[in-house]
Amino acid sequence: MSEILYSQQNEKPTSGVAVRRLAYSDLPAVIAVERRSFPTPWSLAMFVLELSKPSGICLAASEGDDLLGYVICSRYDQVWHLMNIAVAPDHRRRGVAWSLMTRLVEEARGVLPFTLEVRVSNRKAIDMYERFGFRSAGVRPRYYHDNGEDALIMWLD
């Protein structure tokens, strides 16, 4: 499956990037990426909570000792909810998010669908999700508290 998904992407995965389980020891680097990526970053407590859930999938992409990005996904009954994904600004457009998404889908074993919310203004993320196979299923009005922006709801079956 990875080979098929990679061929659909514009950016090839960076050689030397390893995708592995996110560890508590990664959290200082995660917080640094989070703060550089989002206007309302998650708190340390939010990451700790997600890491402590046995049913979730939390992954890190790294190159050597450098954390390049991460994805946080929670399982809710009959669906996987992609909660958070970010790549360090200086490593974007190199296939890091694609590598994280590919590994996430592999680890989930294709049993349940995925859903996510994304800012309607985040065209780059929406384009990547669409290339990955996600489809729009509606809008959550005023979903984002920082500016009242709508969220696009997307699904991958």
C-alpha positions as CSV (number, residue, x, y, z in Angstrom):
1,M,0.0,0.0,0.0
2,S,2.8,2.4,0.8
3,E,4.2,2.3,-2.7
4,I,0.8,3.1,-4.3
5,L,0.3,6.0,-1.9
6,Y,3.7,7.4,-2.4
7,S,3.3,7.4,-6.1
8,Q,0.2,9.6,-5.8
9,Q,2.1,12.3,-3.9
10,N,4.0,15.3,-5.4
11,E,6.8,15.2,-2.9
12,K,8.9,12.0,-2.4
13,P,9.5,11.0,1.1
14,T,12.8,12.2,2.5
15,S,15.4,9.4,2.6
16,G,16.6,8.8,6.1
17,V,13.2,9.7,7.7
18,A,12.1,7.1,10.3
19,V,8.5,6.9,11.4
20,R,8.1,5.4,14.9
21,R,5.9,5.5,17.9
22,L,5.8,8.9,19.6
23,A,7.4,8.8,23.1
24,Y,7.0,11.0,26.2
25,S,10.6,12.0,25.7
26,D,9.7,13.5,22.3
27,L,7.3,16.0,23.9
28,P,9.7,19.0,24.2
29,A,10.4,18.8,20.5
30,V,6.7,18.2,19.7
31,I,5.8,21.3,21.7
32,A,8.4,23.3,19.8
33,V,7.0,22.2,16.4
34,E,3.4,22.7,17.6
35,R,4.1,26.3,18.7
36,R,5.6,27.1,15.3
37,S,2.8,25.4,13.4
38,F,-0.5,26.6,14.9
39,P,-2.1,29.9,16.1
40,T,-3.6,28.0,19.1
41,P,-1.1,25.2,19.9
42,W,-2.0,22.2,22.0
43,S,-0.7,22.3,25.6
44,L,1.7,19.7,27.0
45,A,-1.2,18.2,29.0
46,M,-3.2,17.6,25.8
47,F,-0.3,15.6,24.3
48,V,0.3,13.7,27.5
49,L,-3.4,12.8,27.6
50,E,-3.4,11.5,24.0
51,L,-0.2,9.5,24.5
52,S,-1.7,7.9,27.6
53,K,-4.7,6.5,25.7
54,P,-4.0,2.8,24.9
55,S,-6.4,2.8,21.8
56,G,-4.7,5.8,20.1
57,I,-1.9,5.9,17.5
58,C,0.7,8.6,18.1
59,L,3.7,8.6,15.7
60,A,6.8,10.7,15.2
61,A,8.9,11.2,12.1
62,S,12.5,11.8,12.8
63,E,15.8,12.0,11.0
64,G,18.7,11.1,13.3
65,D,18.0,12.9,16.6
66,D,15.7,15.5,15.0
67,L,12.0,15.3,15.3
68,L,10.5,16.4,12.0
69,G,6.8,15.9,12.7
70,Y,4.1,14.0,14.4
71,V,0.6,12.7,14.1
72,I,-1.9,12.1,16.9
73,C,-4.9,9.8,16.2
74,S,-7.6,8.6,18.6
75,R,-10.1,5.8,18.2
76,Y,-13.7,6.6,19.1
77,D,-16.0,3.6,18.9
78,Q,-16.2,2.9,15.1
79,V,-13.9,5.7,13.7
80,W,-10.3,6.9,13.9
81,H,-10.2,10.7,14.5
82,L,-7.0,12.4,13.3
83,M,-6.6,14.9,16.0
84,N,-3.3,16.6,15.2
85,I,-0.6,16.5,12.6
86,A,2.3,18.9,12.1
87,V,5.7,19.1,10.4
88,A,8.5,21.5,11.4
89,P,8.3,24.4,9.0
90,D,11.8,23.8,7.7
91,H,10.9,20.2,6.7
92,R,7.6,20.8,5.0
93,R,7.0,19.8,1.4
94,R,9.4,16.9,1.7
95,G,6.9,14.1,2.2
96,V,7.1,13.9,6.0
97,A,3.4,14.3,6.6
98,W,2.7,11.8,3.8
99,S,5.0,9.3,5.5
100,L,3.2,9.8,8.8
101,M,-0.2,9.4,7.2
102,T,0.9,6.2,5.4
103,R,2.2,4.7,8.6
104,L,-0.9,5.7,10.5
105,V,-3.2,4.0,8.0
106,E,-1.0,0.9,8.0
107,E,-1.1,0.7,11.8
108,A,-4.9,1.2,11.9
109,R,-5.1,-1.9,9.6
110,G,-7.8,-0.4,7.4
111,V,-10.6,-1.7,9.6
112,L,-12.3,1.6,10.5
113,P,-12.7,4.9,8.6
114,F,-10.8,8.1,9.5
115,T,-12.2,11.5,10.0
116,L,-10.6,14.9,10.6
117,E,-11.3,18.6,10.7
118,V,-9.1,21.1,8.9
119,R,-9.3,24.9,8.6
120,V,-11.1,25.8,5.4
121,S,-8.3,28.3,4.7
122,N,-5.6,25.6,5.0
123,R,-5.4,24.7,1.2
124,K,-2.1,22.9,1.4
125,A,-3.4,20.5,4.1
126,I,-6.7,20.0,2.3
127,D,-4.9,19.2,-1.0
128,M,-2.6,16.6,0.7
129,Y,-5.6,15.0,2.4
130,E,-7.5,14.8,-0.9
131,R,-4.4,13.3,-2.6
132,F,-4.4,10.7,0.2
133,G,-8.0,9.9,-0.5
134,F,-9.9,11.9,2.1
135,R,-13.2,13.5,0.9
136,S,-15.1,16.5,2.1
137,A,-18.3,15.7,4.1
138,G,-19.4,19.1,5.3
139,V,-18.4,22.1,7.4
140,R,-18.4,22.8,11.1
141,P,-19.2,26.5,11.4
142,R,-17.0,28.6,13.6
143,Y,-15.1,25.5,14.8
144,Y,-11.8,27.3,15.6
145,H,-12.0,29.4,18.7
146,D,-9.1,31.7,17.9
147,N,-10.8,33.4,14.9
148,G,-14.1,31.6,14.5
149,E,-13.0,30.0,11.2
150,D,-15.0,27.1,9.8
151,A,-13.6,23.6,9.7
152,L,-13.9,21.3,6.7
153,I,-14.9,17.8,7.8
154,M,-13.1,15.1,5.8
155,W,-13.4,11.3,5.7
156,L,-11.3,8.4,4.5
157,D,-13.0,5.0,4.2
